[in-house]
Amino acid sequence: MAFLITILDFLFGCHHANLSRVFTLGGETYKVCCDCGAKYAYSLDTMSIERRLPLTPVLTRFRIA
Ligand SMILES: [Zn+2]
């Protein structure tokens, strides 16, 4: 199943180049796609994106009151 998800993610996942600056929140360092909201784990050691993080319900984590 993970293989299928990887293929679908490759075909339909984020391929945007419009990424935010680097954020560190809750011990996680990441960039966010400004077009679709996909999160990318970012390594401060190599100063590069490591991998795309699994989709999370962003709206439930960053509630705007
Ligand atoms: Zn995107």
N, CA, C, O and the ligand as a Tripos MOL2 file, in Angstrom:
@<TRIPOS>MOLECULE
protein
  261   259    66     0     0
PROTEIN
NO_CHARGES

@<TRIPOS>ATOM
      1 N           0.8350   -1.2030    0.0000 N.3       1 MET1
      2 CA          0.0000    0.0000    0.0000 C.3       1 MET1
      3 C           0.8710    1.2540    0.0000 C.2       1 MET1
      4 O           0.5530    2.2330   -0.6760 O.2       1 MET1
      5 N           1.9660    1.2270    0.7540 N.am      2 ALA2
      6 CA          2.8510    2.3870    0.8180 C.3       2 ALA2
      7 C           3.4330    2.6870   -0.5580 C.2       2 ALA2
      8 O           3.6430    3.8480   -0.9090 O.2       2 ALA2
      9 N           3.6910    1.6400   -1.3340 N.am      3 PHE3
     10 CA          4.2330    1.8270   -2.6840 C.3       3 PHE3
     11 C           3.2300    2.5640   -3.5620 C.2       3 PHE3
     12 O           3.6000    3.4620   -4.3180 O.2       3 PHE3
     13 N           1.9570    2.1810   -3.4600 N.am      4 LEU4
     14 CA          0.9070    2.8330   -4.2380 C.3       4 LEU4
     15 C           0.7830    4.3080   -3.8430 C.2       4 LEU4
     16 O           0.6200    5.1790   -4.6970 O.2       4 LEU4
     17 N           0.8620    4.5660   -2.5670 N.am      5 ILE5
     18 CA          0.7690    5.9490   -2.0860 C.3       5 ILE5
     19 C           1.9470    6.7580   -2.6240 C.2       5 ILE5
     20 O           1.7900    7.9230   -2.9890 O.2       5 ILE5
     21 N           3.1120    6.1430   -2.6710 N.am      6 THR6
     22 CA          4.2920    6.8330   -3.1940 C.3       6 THR6
     23 C           4.0940    7.2020   -4.6580 C.2       6 THR6
     24 O           4.4460    8.3040   -5.0780 O.2       6 THR6
     25 N           3.5300    6.2800   -5.4330 N.am      7 ILE7
     26 CA          3.2900    6.5480   -6.8550 C.3       7 ILE7
     27 C           2.2490    7.6520   -7.0170 C.2       7 ILE7
     28 O           2.4390    8.5750   -7.8090 O.2       7 ILE7
     29 N           1.1650    7.5600   -6.2800 N.am      8 LEU8
     30 CA          0.1180    8.5820   -6.3680 C.3       8 LEU8
     31 C           0.6510    9.9410   -5.9420 C.2       8 LEU8
     32 O           0.3100   10.9710   -6.5240 O.2       8 LEU8
     33 N           1.4910    9.9210   -4.9190 N.am      9 ASP9
     34 CA          2.0620   11.1750   -4.4400 C.3       9 ASP9
     35 C           2.9680   11.7840   -5.5030 C.2       9 ASP9
     36 O           3.0040   13.0010   -5.6830 O.2       9 ASP9
     37 N           3.6990   10.9200   -6.2060 N.am     10 PHE10
     38 CA          4.5770   11.4080   -7.2710 C.3      10 PHE10
     39 C           3.7540   12.0220   -8.4020 C.2      10 PHE10
     40 O           4.1130   13.0640   -8.9510 O.2      10 PHE10
     41 N           2.6440   11.3620   -8.7440 N.am     11 LEU11
     42 CA          1.8220   11.8170   -9.8650 C.3      11 LEU11
     43 C           1.0090   13.0580   -9.5140 C.2      11 LEU11
     44 O           0.9120   13.9950  -10.3070 O.2      11 LEU11
     45 N           0.4340   13.0530   -8.3300 N.am     12 PHE12
     46 CA         -0.5170   14.1190   -7.9830 C.3      12 PHE12
     47 C          -0.0500   14.9890   -6.8260 C.2      12 PHE12
     48 O          -0.7450   15.9310   -6.4460 O.2      12 PHE12
     49 N           1.1020   14.6950   -6.2680 N.am     13 GLY13
     50 CA          1.5870   15.4690   -5.1230 C.3      13 GLY13
     51 C           2.0870   16.8320   -5.5350 C.2      13 GLY13
     52 O           1.9740   17.2380   -6.6910 O.2      13 GLY13
     53 N           2.6270   17.5110   -4.5880 N.am     14 CYS14
     54 CA          3.0680   18.8830   -4.8010 C.3      14 CYS14
     55 C           4.3090   18.9330   -5.6760 C.2      14 CYS14
     56 O           5.3180   18.2930   -5.3810 O.2      14 CYS14
     57 N           4.2240   19.6940   -6.7490 N.am     15 HIS15
     58 CA          5.3930   19.9290   -7.6030 C.3      15 HIS15
     59 C           5.6230   21.4320   -7.7460 C.2      15 HIS15
     60 O           6.2200   21.8910   -8.7190 O.2      15 HIS15
     61 N           5.1520   22.1700   -6.7830 N.am     16 HIS16
     62 CA          5.2870   23.6180   -6.8510 C.3      16 HIS16
     63 C           6.6910   24.0590   -6.4250 C.2      16 HIS16
     64 O           7.3940   23.3440   -5.7120 O.2      16 HIS16
     65 N           7.0650   25.2130   -6.8660 N.am     17 ALA17
     66 CA          8.3830   25.7370   -6.5100 C.3      17 ALA17
     67 C           8.2710   26.9430   -5.5960 C.2      17 ALA17
     68 O           9.2780   27.5300   -5.2010 O.2      17 ALA17
     69 N           7.0520   27.3050   -5.2670 N.am     18 ASN18
     70 CA          6.8110   28.4960   -4.4620 C.3      18 ASN18
     71 C           6.7650   28.1220   -2.9900 C.2      18 ASN18
     72 O           5.6850   28.0020   -2.4110 O.2      18 ASN18
     73 N           7.9460   27.9360   -2.3750 N.am     19 LEU19
     74 CA          8.0100   27.4910   -0.9900 C.3      19 LEU19
     75 C           8.2590   28.6720   -0.0610 C.2      19 LEU19
     76 O           8.8530   29.6820   -0.4380 O.2      19 LEU19
     77 N           7.7810   28.5040    1.1660 N.am     20 SER20
     78 CA          7.9580   29.5440    2.1660 C.3      20 SER20
     79 C           9.3970   29.5500    2.6650 C.2      20 SER20
     80 O          10.2190   28.7450    2.2260 O.2      20 SER20
     81 N           9.6960   30.4630    3.5860 N.am     21 ARG21
     82 CA         10.9800   30.4120    4.2770 C.3      21 ARG21
     83 C          10.9330   29.2640    5.2830 C.2      21 ARG21
     84 O           9.9030   28.6100    5.4440 O.2      21 ARG21
     85 N          12.0460   29.0280    5.9500 N.am     22 VAL22
     86 CA         12.1320   27.9030    6.8820 C.3      22 VAL22
     87 C          11.4710   28.2700    8.2080 C.2      22 VAL22
     88 O          11.7130   29.3470    8.7540 O.2      22 VAL22
     89 N          10.6440   27.3760    8.7150 N.am     23 PHE23
     90 CA         10.0220   27.5500   10.0200 C.3      23 PHE23
     91 C          10.5270   26.4710   10.9610 C.2      23 PHE23
     92 O          10.8150   25.3520   10.5370 O.2      23 PHE23
     93 N          10.6330   26.8130   12.2490 N.am     24 THR24
     94 CA         10.8400   25.7920   13.2660 C.3      24 THR24
     95 C           9.7400   25.9600   14.2900 C.2      24 THR24
     96 O           9.6850   26.9600   15.0070 O.2      24 THR24
     97 N           8.8690   24.9730   14.3500 N.am     25 LEU25
     98 CA          7.7230   25.0250   15.2550 C.3      25 LEU25
     99 C           7.5830   23.6670   15.9200 C.2      25 LEU25
    100 O           7.5600   22.6380   15.2460 O.2      25 LEU25
    101 N           7.4890   23.6670   17.2410 N.am     26 GLY26
    102 CA          7.2920   22.4110   17.9640 C.3      26 GLY26
    103 C           8.4110   21.4160   17.7280 C.2      26 GLY26
    104 O           8.1690   20.2090   17.6840 O.2      26 GLY26
    105 N           9.6440   21.9100   17.5750 N.am     27 GLY27
    106 CA         10.7860   21.0270   17.3790 C.3      27 GLY27
    107 C          10.9260   20.5170   15.9600 C.2      27 GLY27
    108 O          11.8500   19.7590   15.6650 O.2      27 GLY27
    109 N          10.0200   20.9200   15.0690 N.am     28 GLU28
    110 CA         10.0570   20.5070   13.6700 C.3      28 GLU28
    111 C          10.5490   21.6720   12.8240 C.2      28 GLU28
    112 O          10.0680   22.7950   12.9800 O.2      28 GLU28
    113 N          11.4950   21.4210   11.9360 N.am     29 THR29
    114 CA         11.9590   22.4480   11.0220 C.3      29 THR29
    115 C          11.4630   22.0920    9.6300 C.2      29 THR29
    116 O          11.6980   20.9830    9.1480 O.2      29 THR29
    117 N          10.7830   23.0190    8.9890 N.am     30 TYR30
    118 CA         10.1730   22.6860    7.7130 C.3      30 TYR30
    119 C           9.9210   23.9220    6.8690 C.2      30 TYR30
    120 O           9.9740   25.0520    7.3530 O.2      30 TYR30
    121 N           9.6490   23.6820    5.6080 N.am     31 LYS31
    122 CA          9.1640   24.6910    4.6880 C.3      31 LYS31
    123 C           7.7560   24.2950    4.2810 C.2      31 LYS31
    124 O           7.3810   23.1270    4.3760 O.2      31 LYS31
    125 N           6.9880   25.2560    3.8340 N.am     32 VAL32
    126 CA          5.6200   24.9890    3.4210 C.3      32 VAL32
    127 C           5.4300   25.4790    1.9900 C.2      32 VAL32
    128 O           5.9110   26.5500    1.6200 O.2      32 VAL32
    129 N           4.7320   24.6910    1.1990 N.am     33 CYS33
    130 CA          4.3950   25.1110   -0.1550 C.3      33 CYS33
    131 C           3.3310   26.1970   -0.0800 C.2      33 CYS33
    132 O           2.2660   25.9880    0.5020 O.2      33 CYS33
    133 N           3.6160   27.3580   -0.6680 N.am     34 CYS34
    134 CA          2.6760   28.4850   -0.6160 C.3      34 CYS34
    135 C           1.4760   28.2590   -1.5360 C.2      34 CYS34
    136 O           0.4810   28.9770   -1.4320 O.2      34 CYS34
    137 N           1.5490   27.2940   -2.4150 N.am     35 ASP35
    138 CA          0.4460   27.0470   -3.3410 C.3      35 ASP35
    139 C          -0.5490   26.0240   -2.8080 C.2      35 ASP35
    140 O          -1.7570   26.1990   -2.9670 O.2      35 ASP35
    141 N          -0.0530   24.9500   -2.1710 N.am     36 CYS36
    142 CA         -0.9810   23.9010   -1.7410 C.3      36 CYS36
    143 C          -0.8530   23.5420   -0.2680 C.2      36 CYS36
    144 O          -1.6720   22.7740    0.2380 O.2      36 CYS36
    145 N           0.1350   24.0650    0.4330 N.am     37 GLY37
    146 CA          0.2440   23.8190    1.8640 C.3      37 GLY37
    147 C           1.0150   22.5740    2.2450 C.2      37 GLY37
    148 O           1.0670   22.2250    3.4240 O.2      37 GLY37
    149 N           1.6200   21.8890    1.2750 N.am     38 ALA38
    150 CA          2.4020   20.6920    1.6000 C.3      38 ALA38
    151 C           3.6060   21.0940    2.4440 C.2      38 ALA38
    152 O           4.2140   22.1410    2.2240 O.2      38 ALA38
    153 N           3.9400   20.2420    3.4150 N.am     39 LYS39
    154 CA          5.0600   20.5240    4.2980 C.3      39 LYS39
    155 C           6.2660   19.6780    3.9010 C.2      39 LYS39
    156 O           6.1360   18.5080    3.5430 O.2      39 LYS39
    157 N           7.4410   20.3000    3.9740 N.am     40 TYR40
    158 CA          8.6820   19.6060    3.6570 C.3      40 TYR40
    159 C           9.6220   19.7030    4.8500 C.2      40 TYR40
    160 O           9.9300   20.8000    5.3170 O.2      40 TYR40
    161 N          10.0750   18.5600    5.3390 N.am     41 ALA41
    162 CA         11.0600   18.5630    6.4180 C.3      41 ALA41
    163 C          12.3410   19.1930    5.8950 C.2      41 ALA41
    164 O          12.7860   18.8930    4.7870 O.2      41 ALA41
    165 N          12.9280   20.0690    6.7030 N.am     42 TYR42
    166 CA         14.1080   20.8060    6.2630 C.3      42 TYR42
    167 C          15.2430   20.5290    7.2330 C.2      42 TYR42
    168 O          15.0620   20.6140    8.4480 O.2      42 TYR42
    169 N          16.4010   20.2020    6.7050 N.am     43 SER43
    170 CA         17.5600   19.9270    7.5450 C.3      43 SER43
    171 C          18.4130   21.1700    7.6600 C.2      43 SER43
    172 O          18.8520   21.7270    6.6540 O.2      43 SER43
    173 N          18.6500   21.6090    8.9020 N.am     44 LEU44
    174 CA         19.5280   22.7560    9.1070 C.3      44 LEU44
    175 C          20.9900   22.3530    8.9540 C.2      44 LEU44
    176 O          21.8540   23.2110    8.7730 O.2      44 LEU44
    177 N          21.2700   21.0640    9.0250 N.am     45 ASP45
    178 CA         22.6450   20.5930    8.8490 C.3      45 ASP45
    179 C          23.0800   20.6970    7.4010 C.2      45 ASP45
    180 O          24.1750   21.1690    7.0970 O.2      45 ASP45
    181 N          22.2040   20.2480    6.5100 N.am     46 THR46
    182 CA         22.5570   20.2690    5.0920 C.3      46 THR46
    183 C          21.9460   21.4700    4.3730 C.2      46 THR46
    184 O          22.2240   21.7040    3.1970 O.2      46 THR46
    185 N          21.1050   22.2350    5.0940 N.am     47 MET47
    186 CA         20.4340   23.4050    4.5180 C.3      47 MET47
    187 C          19.6520   23.0290    3.2590 C.2      47 MET47
    188 O          19.6730   23.7410    2.2540 O.2      47 MET47
    189 N          18.9730   21.9060    3.3430 N.am     48 SER48
    190 CA         18.1810   21.4810    2.1950 C.3      48 SER48
    191 C          16.9580   20.6970    2.6660 C.2      48 SER48
    192 O          16.8790   20.2630    3.8160 O.2      48 SER48
    193 N          16.0160   20.5300    1.7540 N.am     49 ILE49
    194 CA         14.8090   19.7720    2.0570 C.3      49 ILE49
    195 C          15.1530   18.2930    2.1220 C.2      49 ILE49
    196 O          15.8240   17.7590    1.2390 O.2      49 ILE49
    197 N          14.6820   17.6320    3.1860 N.am     50 GLU50
    198 CA         14.9650   16.2060    3.3360 C.3      50 GLU50
    199 C          13.9000   15.3620    2.6590 C.2      50 GLU50
    200 O          14.2160   14.4610    1.8810 O.2      50 GLU50
    201 N          12.6380   15.6510    2.9530 N.am     51 ARG51
    202 CA         11.5400   14.8590    2.4040 C.3      51 ARG51
    203 C          10.2420   15.6190    2.6280 C.2      51 ARG51
    204 O          10.1630   16.5480    3.4320 O.2      51 ARG51
    205 N           9.2440   15.1950    1.8950 N.am     52 ARG52
    206 CA          7.9310   15.7880    2.1330 C.3      52 ARG52
    207 C           7.2820   15.0950    3.3000 C.2      52 ARG52
    208 O           7.3090   13.8690    3.4000 O.2      52 ARG52
    209 N           6.6980   15.8780    4.1840 N.am     53 LEU53
    210 CA          6.0300   15.2990    5.3420 C.3      53 LEU53
    211 C           4.6570   14.8220    4.9280 C.2      53 LEU53
    212 O           4.0500   15.3940    4.0230 O.2      53 LEU53
    213 N           4.1590   13.7850    5.5750 N.am     54 PRO54
    214 CA          2.8090   13.3110    5.2570 C.3      54 PRO54
    215 C           1.7980   14.4220    5.4970 C.2      54 PRO54
    216 O           1.9670   15.2630    6.3800 O.2      54 PRO54
    217 N           0.7610   14.4060    4.7020 N.am     55 LEU55
    218 CA         -0.2590   15.4330    4.8370 C.3      55 LEU55
    219 C          -0.9070   15.3530    6.2060 C.2      55 LEU55
    220 O          -1.2850   14.2770    6.6690 O.2      55 LEU55
    221 N          -1.0290   16.4820    6.8350 N.am     56 THR56
    222 CA         -1.6770   16.5410    8.1360 C.3      56 THR56
    223 C          -2.7990   17.5550    8.0580 C.2      56 THR56
    224 O          -2.7600   18.4680    7.2330 O.2      56 THR56
    225 N          -3.7740   17.4060    8.8910 N.am     57 PRO57
    226 CA         -4.8540   18.3980    8.8870 C.3      57 PRO57
    227 C          -4.3550   19.7310    9.4270 C.2      57 PRO57
    228 O          -4.4760   20.0270   10.6160 O.2      57 PRO57
    229 N          -3.7980   20.5180    8.5340 N.am     58 VAL58
    230 CA         -3.1670   21.7800    8.9110 C.3      58 VAL58
    231 C          -4.1440   22.6870    9.6540 C.2      58 VAL58
    232 O          -3.7800   23.3520   10.6240 O.2      58 VAL58
    233 N          -5.3690   22.7010    9.1880 N.am     59 LEU59
    234 CA         -6.3260   23.6170    9.7820 C.3      59 LEU59
    235 C          -6.6410   23.2740   11.2270 C.2      59 LEU59
    236 O          -7.0250   24.1480   12.0040 O.2      59 LEU59
    237 N          -6.4800   21.9980   11.5980 N.am     60 THR60
    238 CA         -6.7480   21.6390   12.9820 C.3      60 THR60
    239 C          -5.5450   21.9460   13.8620 C.2      60 THR60
    240 O          -5.6830   22.0880   15.0770 O.2      60 THR60
    241 N          -4.3740   22.0500   13.2580 N.am     61 ARG61
    242 CA         -3.1870   22.3330   14.0630 C.3      61 ARG61
    243 C          -2.9760   23.8340   14.2470 C.2      61 ARG61
    244 O          -2.4140   24.2640   15.2540 O.2      61 ARG61
    245 N          -3.4230   24.6280   13.2790 N.am     62 PHE62
    246 CA         -3.2310   26.0730   13.3590 C.3      62 PHE62
    247 C          -4.5820   26.7480   13.2770 C.2      62 PHE62
    248 O          -4.9110   27.3940   12.2820 O.2      62 PHE62
    249 N          -5.3350   26.5980   14.2980 N.am     63 ARG63
    250 CA         -6.6640   27.1930   14.3190 C.3      63 ARG63
    251 C          -6.5710   28.7120   14.3910 C.2      63 ARG63
    252 O          -5.7820   29.2660   15.1560 O.2      63 ARG63
    253 N          -7.3750   29.3580   13.5980 N.am     64 ILE64
    254 CA         -7.4610   30.8150   13.6470 C.3      64 ILE64
    255 C          -8.7750   31.1650   14.3310 C.2      64 ILE64
    256 O          -9.8560   30.9150   13.7990 O.2      64 ILE64
    257 N          -8.6620   31.7410   15.5090 N.am     65 ALA65
    258 CA         -9.8670   32.0150   16.3000 C.3      65 ALA65
    259 C         -10.6200   33.2130   15.7490 C.2      65 ALA65
    260 O         -11.6600   33.5900   16.2880 O.2      65 ALA65
    261 ZN          2.4970   22.6210   -3.6060 Zn       66 ZN66
@<TRIPOS>BOND
     1     1     2 1
     2     2     3 1
     3     3     4 2
     4     3     5 am
     5     5     6 1
     6     6     7 1
     7     7     8 2
     8     7     9 am
     9     9    10 1
    10    10    11 1
    11    11    12 2
    12    11    13 am
    13    13    14 1
    14    14    15 1
    15    15    16 2
    16    15    17 am
    17    17    18 1
    18    18    19 1
    19    19    20 2
    20    19    21 am
    21    21    22 1
    22    22    23 1
    23    23    24 2
    24    23    25 am
    25    25    26 1
    26    26    27 1
    27    27    28 2
    28    27    29 am
    29    29    30 1
    30    30    31 1
    31    31    32 2
    32    31    33 am
    33    33    34 1
    34    34    35 1
    35    35    36 2
    36    35    37 am
    37    37    38 1
    38    38    39 1
    39    39    40 2
    40    39    41 am
    41    41    42 1
    42    42    43 1
    43    43    44 2
    44    43    45 am
    45    45    46 1
    46    46    47 1
    47    47    48 2
    48    47    49 am
    49    49    50 1
    50    50    51 1
    51    51    52 2
    52    51    53 am
    53    53    54 1
    54    54    55 1
    55    55    56 2
    56    55    57 am
    57    57    58 1
    58    58    59 1
    59    59    60 2
    60    59    61 am
    61    61    62 1
    62    62    63 1
    63    63    64 2
    64    63    65 am
    65    65    66 1
    66    66    67 1
    67    67    68 2
    68    67    69 am
    69    69    70 1
    70    70    71 1
    71    71    72 2
    72    71    73 am
    73    73    74 1
    74    74    75 1
    75    75    76 2
    76    75    77 am
    77    77    78 1
    78    78    79 1
    79    79    80 2
    80    79    81 am
    81    81    82 1
    82    82    83 1
    83    83    84 2
    84    83    85 am
    85    85    86 1
    86    86    87 1
    87    87    88 2
    88    87    89 am
    89    89    90 1
    90    90    91 1
    91    91    92 2
    92    91    93 am
    93    93    94 1
    94    94    95 1
    95    95    96 2
    96    95    97 am
    97    97    98 1
    98    98    99 1
    99    99   100 2
   100    99   101 am
   101   101   102 1
   102   102   103 1
   103   103   104 2
   104   103   105 am
   105   105   106 1
   106   106   107 1
   107   107   108 2
   108   107   109 am
   109   109   110 1
   110   110   111 1
   111   111   112 2
   112   111   113 am
   113   113   114 1
   114   114   115 1
   115   115   116 2
   116   115   117 am
   117   117   118 1
   118   118   119 1
   119   119   120 2
   120   119   121 am
   121   121   122 1
   122   122   123 1
   123   123   124 2
   124   123   125 am
   125   125   126 1
   126   126   127 1
   127   127   128 2
   128   127   129 am
   129   129   130 1
   130   130   131 1
   131   131   132 2
   132   131   133 am
   133   133   134 1
   134   134   135 1
   135   135   136 2
   136   135   137 am
   137   137   138 1
   138   138   139 1
   139   139   140 2
   140   139   141 am
   141   141   142 1
   142   142   143 1
   143   143   144 2
   144   143   145 am
   145   145   146 1
   146   146   147 1
   147   147   148 2
   148   147   149 am
   149   149   150 1
   150   150   151 1
   151   151   152 2
   152   151   153 am
   153   153   154 1
   154   154   155 1
   155   155   156 2
   156   155   157 am
   157   157   158 1
   158   158   159 1
   159   159   160 2
   160   159   161 am
   161   161   162 1
   162   162   163 1
   163   163   164 2
   164   163   165 am
   165   165   166 1
   166   166   167 1
   167   167   168 2
   168   167   169 am
   169   169   170 1
   170   170   171 1
   171   171   172 2
   172   171   173 am
   173   173   174 1
   174   174   175 1
   175   175   176 2
   176   175   177 am
   177   177   178 1
   178   178   179 1
   179   179   180 2
   180   179   181 am
   181   181   182 1
   182   182   183 1
   183   183   184 2
   184   183   185 am
   185   185   186 1
   186   186   187 1
   187   187   188 2
   188   187   189 am
   189   189   190 1
   190   190   191 1
   191   191   192 2
   192   191   193 am
   193   193   194 1
   194   194   195 1
   195   195   196 2
   196   195   197 am
   197   197   198 1
   198   198   199 1
   199   199   200 2
   200   199   201 am
   201   201   202 1
   202   202   203 1
   203   203   204 2
   204   203   205 am
   205   205   206 1
   206   206   207 1
   207   207   208 2
   208   207   209 am
   209   209   210 1
   210   210   211 1
   211   211   212 2
   212   211   213 am
   213   213   214 1
   214   214   215 1
   215   215   216 2
   216   215   217 am
   217   217   218 1
   218   218   219 1
   219   219   220 2
   220   219   221 am
   221   221   222 1
   222   222   223 1
   223   223   224 2
   224   223   225 am
   225   225   226 1
   226   226   227 1
   227   227   228 2
   228   227   229 am
   229   229   230 1
   230   230   231 1
   231   231   232 2
   232   231   233 am
   233   233   234 1
   234   234   235 1
   235   235   236 2
   236   235   237 am
   237   237   238 1
   238   238   239 1
   239   239   240 2
   240   239   241 am
   241   241   242 1
   242   242   243 1
   243   243   244 2
   244   243   245 am
   245   245   246 1
   246   246   247 1
   247   247   248 2
   248   247   249 am
   249   249   250 1
   250   250   251 1
   251   251   252 2
   252   251   253 am
   253   253   254 1
   254   254   255 1
   255   255   256 2
   256   255   257 am
   257   257   258 1
   258   258   259 1
   259   259   260 2
@<TRIPOS>SUBSTRUCTURE
     1 MET1         2 RESIDUE 1 A MET
     2 ALA2         6 RESIDUE 1 A ALA
     3 PHE3        10 RESIDUE 1 A PHE
     4 LEU4        14 RESIDUE 1 A LEU
     5 ILE5        18 RESIDUE 1 A ILE
     6 THR6        22 RESIDUE 1 A THR
     7 ILE7        26 RESIDUE 1 A ILE
     8 LEU8        30 RESIDUE 1 A LEU
     9 ASP9        34 RESIDUE 1 A ASP
    10 PHE10       38 RESIDUE 1 A PHE
    11 LEU11       42 RESIDUE 1 A LEU
    12 PHE12       46 RESIDUE 1 A PHE
    13 GLY13       50 RESIDUE 1 A GLY
    14 CYS14       54 RESIDUE 1 A CYS
    15 HIS15       58 RESIDUE 1 A HIS
    16 HIS16       62 RESIDUE 1 A HIS
    17 ALA17       66 RESIDUE 1 A ALA
    18 ASN18       70 RESIDUE 1 A ASN
    19 LEU19       74 RESIDUE 1 A LEU
    20 SER20       78 RESIDUE 1 A SER
    21 ARG21       82 RESIDUE 1 A ARG
    22 VAL22       86 RESIDUE 1 A VAL
    23 PHE23       90 RESIDUE 1 A PHE
    24 THR24       94 RESIDUE 1 A THR
    25 LEU25       98 RESIDUE 1 A LEU
    26 GLY26      102 RESIDUE 1 A GLY
    27 GLY27      106 RESIDUE 1 A GLY
    28 GLU28      110 RESIDUE 1 A GLU
    29 THR29      114 RESIDUE 1 A THR
    30 TYR30      118 RESIDUE 1 A TYR
    31 LYS31      122 RESIDUE 1 A LYS
    32 VAL32      126 RESIDUE 1 A VAL
    33 CYS33      130 RESIDUE 1 A CYS
    34 CYS34      134 RESIDUE 1 A CYS
    35 ASP35      138 RESIDUE 1 A ASP
    36 CYS36      142 RESIDUE 1 A CYS
    37 GLY37      146 RESIDUE 1 A GLY
    38 ALA38      150 RESIDUE 1 A ALA
    39 LYS39      154 RESIDUE 1 A LYS
    40 TYR40      158 RESIDUE 1 A TYR
    41 ALA41      162 RESIDUE 1 A ALA
    42 TYR42      166 RESIDUE 1 A TYR
    43 SER43      170 RESIDUE 1 A SER
    44 LEU44      174 RESIDUE 1 A LEU
    45 ASP45      178 RESIDUE 1 A ASP
    46 THR46      182 RESIDUE 1 A THR
    47 MET47      186 RESIDUE 1 A MET
    48 SER48      190 RESIDUE 1 A SER
    49 ILE49      194 RESIDUE 1 A ILE
    50 GLU50      198 RESIDUE 1 A GLU
    51 ARG51      202 RESIDUE 1 A ARG
    52 ARG52      206 RESIDUE 1 A ARG
    53 LEU53      210 RESIDUE 1 A LEU
    54 PRO54      214 RESIDUE 1 A PRO
    55 LEU55      218 RESIDUE 1 A LEU
    56 THR56      222 RESIDUE 1 A THR
    57 PRO57      226 RESIDUE 1 A PRO
    58 VAL58      230 RESIDUE 1 A VAL
    59 LEU59      234 RESIDUE 1 A LEU
    60 THR60      238 RESIDUE 1 A THR
    61 ARG61      242 RESIDUE 1 A ARG
    62 PHE62      246 RESIDUE 1 A PHE
    63 ARG63      250 RESIDUE 1 A ARG
    64 ILE64      254 RESIDUE 1 A ILE
    65 ALA65      258 RESIDUE 1 A ALA
    66 ZN66       261 GROUP 0 **** ****
